[in-house]
């Protein structure tokens, strides 16, 4: 008999609506013993079967649902089916946008909670973020080998969220050769170098692909400031949009060095690009005090909020940085501003920008809205999957 996770009375409603998480407060008891990440049957307080999921005793999310079908086993064939179901969308996008790199699996929204897989050419980069994903590592890798026999597999499960699941951080070659120091990819006509082994996330922010493309529409003849530039994707796009000049700012010299290489790789004019290693908050204040101005500012900061306790502080940070950006823009200039914090709703982010405009004593018009690229889909029963949001703002 399988181990059963029994919900407290009345706590089954979210599962009936197919939300894939069971929080600790919803759990009445565990009938039987389960290892960390092991598959359990989830039942309501009357014993009615609801779902099959992975047990995670160390996390506030005590179970993540693998399947809503009682007769479905969680084995290699299960992962083959999920991978096959995810592939058509990605193949369509790859052809439509001439891509060789994309997110193959976007966790819960592709029916594989805690699993992130990014494809960079012939390299699959794996991030296993939950106890269940780690427990099923061997089955998932076997499924990947079956469907993508020519691809190397590299593990980037070196993210701190694994600690909440009671898991160690892991990284390294799973199958095939190690990725090169910089892997070239193609995105909307740009050639870009990706640091798979030591770069942010899985090496690159694939989710911002559409926003980078949109930058070209605003860039012609503009003096551009690219904040939190990382490896310069927005800068390359701005130069391809024929901007007058772009200044990229980041705290990492290594990232700025790759940004310079990316501009050169695309045959763009390096005399129209500057690279500044500095803290963005401090630099914006210095630019303001010196009377520096720009026509287009890209504000793409890292995640400011990891949990609800940090939300108020994150709101202050977003407000401050957007206020400073608005003060640096020439009248009629454009601010492209983003938040990748999942706990920050689009509505709250828009309100923060409005408050920043008041503090900056500038009028702001919202003229375009952004979200994560389509290879990062959001399944209807899991709205938390929409984490990236952004606005193009005309600053008067």
Rosetta blueprint (number, residue, H / E / L):
1 X L
2 X L
3 X L
4 X E
5 X E
6 X E
7 X E
8 X L
9 X L
10 X L
11 X L
12 X L
13 X H
14 X H
15 X H
16 X H
17 X L
18 X L
19 X L
20 X L
21 X E
22 X E
23 X E
24 X H
25 X H
26 X H
27 X E
28 X E
29 X E
30 X E
31 X E
32 X L
33 X L
34 X L
35 X L
36 X L
37 X L
38 X L
39 X E
40 X E
41 X E
42 X E
43 X E
44 X L
45 X L
46 X L
47 X L
48 X L
49 X E
50 X E
51 X E
52 X E
53 X E
54 X E
55 X E
56 X L
57 X L
58 X L
59 X L
60 X L
61 X E
62 X E
63 X E
64 X E
65 X E
66 X E
67 X E
68 X L
69 X L
70 X L
71 X L
72 X L
73 X L
74 X L
75 X L
76 X H
77 X H
78 X H
79 X H
80 X H
81 X H
82 X H
83 X H
84 X H
85 X H
86 X H
87 X H
88 X H
89 X H
90 X H
91 X H
92 X H
93 X H
94 X H
95 X H
96 X H
97 X H
98 X L
99 X L
100 X L
101 X E
102 X E
103 X E
104 X E
105 X E
106 X E
107 X H
108 X H
109 X H
110 X H
111 X L
112 X L
113 X L
114 X L
115 X E
116 X E
117 X E
118 X E
119 X E
120 X E
121 X L
122 X L
123 X E
124 X E
125 X E
126 X E
127 X E
128 X E
129 X L
130 X L
131 X H
132 X H
133 X H
134 X H
135 X H
136 X L
137 X H
138 X H
139 X H
140 X H
141 X H
142 X H
143 X H
144 X H
145 X H
146 X H
147 X H
148 X L
149 X L
150 X L
151 X L
152 X E
153 X E
154 X E
155 X E
156 X L
157 X L
158 X L
159 X L
160 X H
161 X H
162 X H
163 X H
164 X H
165 X H
166 X L
167 X L
168 X L
169 X L
170 X L
171 X L
172 X E
173 X E
174 X E
175 X E
176 X L
177 X L
178 X L
179 X L
180 X L
181 X L
182 X L
183 X E
184 X E
185 X E
186 X E
187 X E
188 X L
189 X L
190 X E
191 X E
192 X E
193 X E
194 X E
195 X L
196 X L
197 X L
198 X L
199 X L
200 X L
201 X L
202 X L
203 X L
204 X L
205 X L
206 X H
207 X H
208 X H
209 X H
210 X H
211 X H
212 X H
213 X H
214 X H
215 X H
216 X H
217 X H
218 X H
219 X H
220 X L
221 X L
222 X L
223 X E
224 X E
225 X E
226 X E
227 X E
228 X L
229 X L
230 X L
231 X L
232 X L
233 X H
234 X H
235 X H
236 X H
237 X H
238 X H
239 X H
240 X H
241 X L
242 X L
243 X L
244 X L
245 X E
246 X E
247 X E
248 X E
249 X E
250 X E
251 X L
252 X L
253 X H
254 X H
255 X H
256 X H
257 X H
258 X H
259 X H
260 X H
261 X H
262 X H
263 X H
264 X H
265 X H
266 X L
267 X L
268 X L
269 X L
270 X H
271 X H
272 X H
273 X E
274 X E
275 X E
276 X E
277 X E
278 X L
279 X L
280 X H
281 X H
282 X H
283 X H
284 X H
285 X H
286 X H
287 X H
288 X H
289 X H
290 X H
291 X L
292 X L
293 X L
294 X E
295 X E
296 X E
297 X E
298 X E
299 X E
300 X E
301 X L
302 X L
303 X L
304 X L
305 X L
306 X L
307 X L
308 X H
309 X H
310 X H
311 X H
312 X H
313 X H
314 X H
315 X H
316 X H
317 X H
318 X H
319 X H
320 X H
321 X H
322 X H
323 X H
324 X H
325 X H
326 X H
327 X H
328 X H
329 X E
330 X E
331 X E
332 X E
333 X E
334 X E
335 X E
336 X E
337 X E
338 X E
339 X E
340 X L
341 X L
342 X L
343 X L
344 X L
345 X L
346 X H
347 X H
348 X H
349 X H
350 X H
351 X H
352 X H
353 X H
354 X H
355 X H
356 X H
357 X H
358 X H
359 X H
360 X H
361 X L
362 X L
363 X L
364 X E
365 X E
366 X E
367 X E
368 X E
369 X E
370 X E
371 X E
372 X L
373 X L
374 X L
375 X L
376 X L
377 X L
378 X L
379 X L
380 X L
381 X L
382 X L
383 X H
384 X H
385 X H
386 X L
387 X L
388 X L
389 X E
390 X E
391 X E
392 X E
393 X E
394 X E
395 X E
396 X L
